[in-house]
Amino acid sequence: MDHEDPYTHLSTFYELEGVMGFQSSGIEVVYMCFFPFSLAGKAKEWLKSHPN
């Protein structure tokens, strides 16, 4: 959201992913797959405007 602190967003994202029980060896792949789902509004529009 426009008013959301990006550091708080990332902290919450990592906290939620941490409780899912993924192995640490592949956690970066998990982050990359799930991160777009944590975005909304202008942040999601910005991400979609970049090539894969």
A tleap script that builds the chain and sets N, CA, C and O, in Angstrom:
source leaprc.protein.ff14SB
mol = sequence {
  NMET ASP HIE GLU ASP PRO TYR THR HIE LEU
  SER THR PHE TYR GLU LEU GLU GLY VAL MET
  GLY PHE GLN SER SER GLY ILE GLU VAL VAL
  TYR MET CYS PHE PHE PRO PHE SER LEU ALA
  GLY LYS ALA LYS GLU TRP LEU LYS SER HIE
  PRO CASN
}
set mol.1.N position { 0.836 -1.178 0.000 }
set mol.1.CA position { 0.000 0.000 0.000 }
set mol.1.C position { 0.883 1.245 0.000 }
set mol.1.O position { 2.059 1.187 0.360 }
set mol.2.N position { 0.313 2.341 -0.399 }
set mol.2.CA position { 1.073 3.577 -0.480 }
set mol.2.C position { 1.687 3.967 0.862 }
set mol.2.O position { 2.794 4.504 0.909 }
set mol.3.N position { 0.989 3.705 1.919 }
set mol.3.CA position { 1.441 4.123 3.242 }
set mol.3.C position { 2.222 3.040 3.984 }
set mol.3.O position { 2.661 3.261 5.113 }
set mol.4.N position { 2.398 1.884 3.369 }
set mol.4.CA position { 3.055 0.779 4.055 }
set mol.4.C position { 4.573 0.926 4.030 }
set mol.4.O position { 5.164 1.286 3.012 }
set mol.5.N position { 5.176 0.643 5.155 }
set mol.5.CA position { 6.626 0.670 5.272 }
set mol.5.C position { 7.190 -0.598 4.636 }
set mol.5.O position { 6.797 -1.698 5.025 }
set mol.6.N position { 8.105 -0.477 3.664 }
set mol.6.CA position { 8.625 -1.676 2.988 }
set mol.6.C position { 9.360 -2.622 3.931 }
set mol.6.O position { 9.334 -3.837 3.732 }
set mol.7.N position { 10.012 -2.081 4.951 }
set mol.7.CA position { 10.730 -2.932 5.906 }
set mol.7.C position { 9.764 -3.751 6.747 }
set mol.7.O position { 10.027 -4.914 7.054 }
set mol.8.N position { 8.651 -3.142 7.116 }
set mol.8.CA position { 7.620 -3.869 7.856 }
set mol.8.C position { 7.001 -4.934 6.971 }
set mol.8.O position { 6.726 -6.043 7.429 }
set mol.9.N position { 6.780 -4.605 5.711 }
set mol.9.CA position { 6.213 -5.563 4.761 }
set mol.9.C position { 7.120 -6.791 4.647 }
set mol.9.O position { 6.649 -7.925 4.740 }
set mol.10.N position { 8.414 -6.563 4.447 }
set mol.10.CA position { 9.355 -7.678 4.318 }
set mol.10.C position { 9.462 -8.488 5.605 }
set mol.10.O position { 9.546 -9.716 5.566 }
set mol.11.N position { 9.459 -7.816 6.719 }
set mol.11.CA position { 9.534 -8.512 7.999 }
set mol.11.C position { 8.332 -9.432 8.180 }
set mol.11.O position { 8.479 -10.580 8.600 }
set mol.12.N position { 7.152 -8.928 7.864 }
set mol.12.CA position { 5.932 -9.734 7.959 }
set mol.12.C position { 5.966 -10.882 6.961 }
set mol.12.O position { 5.568 -12.000 7.287 }
set mol.13.N position { 6.438 -10.612 5.743 }
set mol.13.CA position { 6.536 -11.648 4.721 }
set mol.13.C position { 7.445 -12.780 5.183 }
set mol.13.O position { 7.075 -13.950 5.090 }
set mol.14.N position { 8.640 -12.437 5.685 }
set mol.14.CA position { 9.582 -13.457 6.161 }
set mol.14.C position { 9.010 -14.231 7.352 }
set mol.14.O position { 9.219 -15.437 7.481 }
set mol.15.N position { 8.300 -13.533 8.201 }
set mol.15.CA position { 7.686 -14.194 9.353 }
set mol.15.C position { 6.646 -15.220 8.900 }
set mol.15.O position { 6.613 -16.340 9.411 }
set mol.16.N position { 5.812 -14.845 7.957 }
set mol.16.CA position { 4.788 -15.769 7.446 }
set mol.16.C position { 5.409 -16.960 6.729 }
set mol.16.O position { 4.968 -18.095 6.908 }
set mol.17.N position { 6.427 -16.703 5.923 }
set mol.17.CA position { 7.094 -17.800 5.222 }
set mol.17.C position { 7.795 -18.729 6.206 }
set mol.17.O position { 7.865 -19.937 5.981 }
set mol.18.N position { 8.313 -18.168 7.294 }
set mol.18.CA position { 9.023 -18.957 8.288 }
set mol.18.C position { 8.164 -20.005 8.972 }
set mol.18.O position { 8.661 -21.063 9.359 }
set mol.19.N position { 6.886 -19.719 9.121 }
set mol.19.CA position { 6.004 -20.676 9.792 }
set mol.19.C position { 5.508 -21.769 8.851 }
set mol.19.O position { 4.822 -22.694 9.285 }
set mol.20.N position { 5.846 -21.671 7.572 }
set mol.20.CA position { 5.385 -22.664 6.602 }
set mol.20.C position { 6.235 -23.927 6.606 }
set mol.20.O position { 5.828 -24.937 6.033 }
set mol.21.N position { 7.405 -23.896 7.237 }
set mol.21.CA position { 8.210 -25.090 7.410 }
set mol.21.C position { 9.010 -25.551 6.206 }
set mol.21.O position { 9.322 -26.736 6.097 }
set mol.22.N position { 9.349 -24.645 5.297 }
set mol.22.CA position { 10.169 -25.018 4.149 }
set mol.22.C position { 11.611 -25.237 4.586 }
set mol.22.O position { 12.070 -24.635 5.556 }
set mol.23.N position { 12.322 -26.100 3.869 }
set mol.23.CA position { 13.734 -26.350 4.153 }
set mol.23.C position { 14.558 -25.126 3.767 }
set mol.23.O position { 14.274 -24.474 2.762 }
set mol.24.N position { 15.555 -24.822 4.547 }
set mol.24.CA position { 16.354 -23.620 4.301 }
set mol.24.C position { 17.150 -23.702 2.999 }
set mol.24.O position { 17.521 -22.665 2.450 }
set mol.25.N position { 17.419 -24.900 2.494 }
set mol.25.CA position { 18.205 -25.037 1.274 }
set mol.25.C position { 17.499 -24.471 0.050 }
set mol.25.O position { 18.166 -24.039 -0.889 }
set mol.26.N position { 16.182 -24.459 0.032 }
set mol.26.CA position { 15.446 -23.956 -1.119 }
set mol.26.C position { 14.571 -22.765 -0.798 }
set mol.26.O position { 13.655 -22.447 -1.556 }
set mol.27.N position { 14.839 -22.101 0.316 }
set mol.27.CA position { 13.953 -21.031 0.770 }
set mol.27.C position { 13.942 -19.833 -0.184 }
set mol.27.O position { 12.918 -19.161 -0.304 }
set mol.28.N position { 15.054 -19.553 -0.862 }
set mol.28.CA position { 15.081 -18.422 -1.791 }
set mol.28.C position { 14.099 -18.636 -2.941 }
set mol.28.O position { 13.469 -17.683 -3.401 }
set mol.29.N position { 13.966 -19.864 -3.404 }
set mol.29.CA position { 13.008 -20.176 -4.463 }
set mol.29.C position { 11.586 -19.951 -3.956 }
set mol.29.O position { 10.740 -19.418 -4.674 }
set mol.30.N position { 11.335 -20.354 -2.739 }
set mol.30.CA position { 10.016 -20.159 -2.124 }
set mol.30.C position { 9.711 -18.667 -2.034 }
set mol.30.O position { 8.607 -18.233 -2.363 }
set mol.31.N position { 10.698 -17.880 -1.584 }
set mol.31.CA position { 10.501 -16.431 -1.492 }
set mol.31.C position { 10.145 -15.843 -2.856 }
set mol.31.O position { 9.225 -15.033 -2.971 }
set mol.32.N position { 10.875 -16.252 -3.874 }
set mol.32.CA position { 10.646 -15.708 -5.217 }
set mol.32.C position { 9.267 -16.092 -5.757 }
set mol.32.O position { 8.638 -15.306 -6.466 }
set mol.33.N position { 8.802 -17.282 -5.428 }
set mol.33.CA position { 7.499 -17.734 -5.908 }
set mol.33.C position { 6.344 -17.039 -5.195 }
set mol.33.O position { 5.340 -16.699 -5.821 }
set mol.34.N position { 6.484 -16.830 -3.899 }
set mol.34.CA position { 5.377 -16.295 -3.107 }
set mol.34.C position { 5.369 -14.775 -2.962 }
set mol.34.O position { 4.321 -14.190 -2.691 }
set mol.35.N position { 6.517 -14.133 -3.136 }
set mol.35.CA position { 6.581 -12.689 -2.906 }
set mol.35.C position { 5.575 -11.883 -3.730 }
set mol.35.O position { 4.952 -10.977 -3.177 }
set mol.36.N position { 5.384 -12.163 -5.018 }
set mol.36.CA position { 4.422 -11.370 -5.780 }
set mol.36.C position { 3.006 -11.394 -5.184 }
set mol.36.O position { 2.243 -10.443 -5.354 }
set mol.37.N position { 2.667 -12.462 -4.499 }
set mol.37.CA position { 1.339 -12.557 -3.891 }
set mol.37.C position { 1.201 -11.682 -2.653 }
set mol.37.O position { 0.090 -11.455 -2.176 }
set mol.38.N position { 2.317 -11.191 -2.129 }
set mol.38.CA position { 2.262 -10.330 -0.955 }
set mol.38.C position { 2.061 -8.865 -1.327 }
set mol.38.O position { 1.822 -8.026 -0.459 }
set mol.39.N position { 2.156 -8.564 -2.612 }
set mol.39.CA position { 2.035 -7.182 -3.063 }
set mol.39.C position { 0.612 -6.846 -3.497 }
set mol.39.O position { -0.169 -7.719 -3.876 }
set mol.40.N position { 0.304 -5.565 -3.429 }
set mol.40.CA position { -1.006 -5.080 -3.873 }
set mol.40.C position { -0.843 -3.657 -4.413 }
set mol.40.O position { 0.177 -3.010 -4.178 }
set mol.41.N position { -1.824 -3.194 -5.113 }
set mol.41.CA position { -1.859 -1.811 -5.579 }
set mol.41.C position { -0.689 -1.432 -6.458 }
set mol.41.O position { -0.311 -2.162 -7.373 }
set mol.42.N position { -0.119 -0.263 -6.159 }
set mol.42.CA position { 0.967 0.275 -6.982 }
set mol.42.C position { 2.204 -0.613 -6.966 }
set mol.42.O position { 2.922 -0.698 -7.962 }
set mol.43.N position { 2.452 -1.273 -5.847 }
set mol.43.CA position { 3.619 -2.158 -5.773 }
set mol.43.C position { 3.470 -3.326 -6.736 }
set mol.43.O position { 4.435 -3.713 -7.393 }
set mol.44.N position { 2.276 -3.888 -6.825 }
set mol.44.CA position { 2.042 -5.009 -7.744 }
set mol.44.C position { 2.106 -4.526 -9.190 }
set mol.44.O position { 2.651 -5.216 -10.052 }
set mol.45.N position { 1.556 -3.355 -9.458 }
set mol.45.CA position { 1.629 -2.781 -10.809 }
set mol.45.C position { 3.081 -2.565 -11.221 }
set mol.45.O position { 3.465 -2.850 -12.355 }
set mol.46.N position { 3.895 -2.049 -10.271 }
set mol.46.CA position { 5.305 -1.838 -10.560 }
set mol.46.C position { 6.001 -3.149 -10.900 }
set mol.46.O position { 6.758 -3.221 -11.869 }
set mol.47.N position { 5.749 -4.178 -10.109 }
set mol.47.CA position { 6.377 -5.479 -10.363 }
set mol.47.C position { 5.970 -6.042 -11.719 }
set mol.47.O position { 6.806 -6.592 -12.436 }
set mol.48.N position { 4.703 -5.912 -12.076 }
set mol.48.CA position { 4.220 -6.444 -13.354 }
set mol.48.C position { 4.777 -5.671 -14.540 }
set mol.48.O position { 4.796 -6.187 -15.657 }
set mol.49.N position { 5.230 -4.443 -14.316 }
set mol.49.CA position { 5.759 -3.637 -15.415 }
set mol.49.C position { 7.180 -4.048 -15.807 }
set mol.49.O position { 7.714 -3.561 -16.803 }
set mol.50.N position { 7.791 -4.943 -15.027 }
set mol.50.CA position { 9.160 -5.400 -15.310 }
set mol.50.C position { 9.124 -6.766 -15.987 }
set mol.50.O position { 8.251 -7.587 -15.704 }
set mol.51.N position { 10.075 -6.998 -16.878 }
set mol.51.CA position { 10.121 -8.317 -17.524 }
set mol.51.C position { 10.432 -9.419 -16.510 }
set mol.51.O position { 11.070 -9.180 -15.485 }
set mol.52.N position { 9.971 -10.621 -16.820 }
set mol.52.CA position { 10.241 -11.742 -15.933 }
set mol.52.C position { 11.687 -11.948 -15.894 }
set mol.52.O position { 12.164 -12.849 -15.205 }
savepdb mol mol.pdb
quit
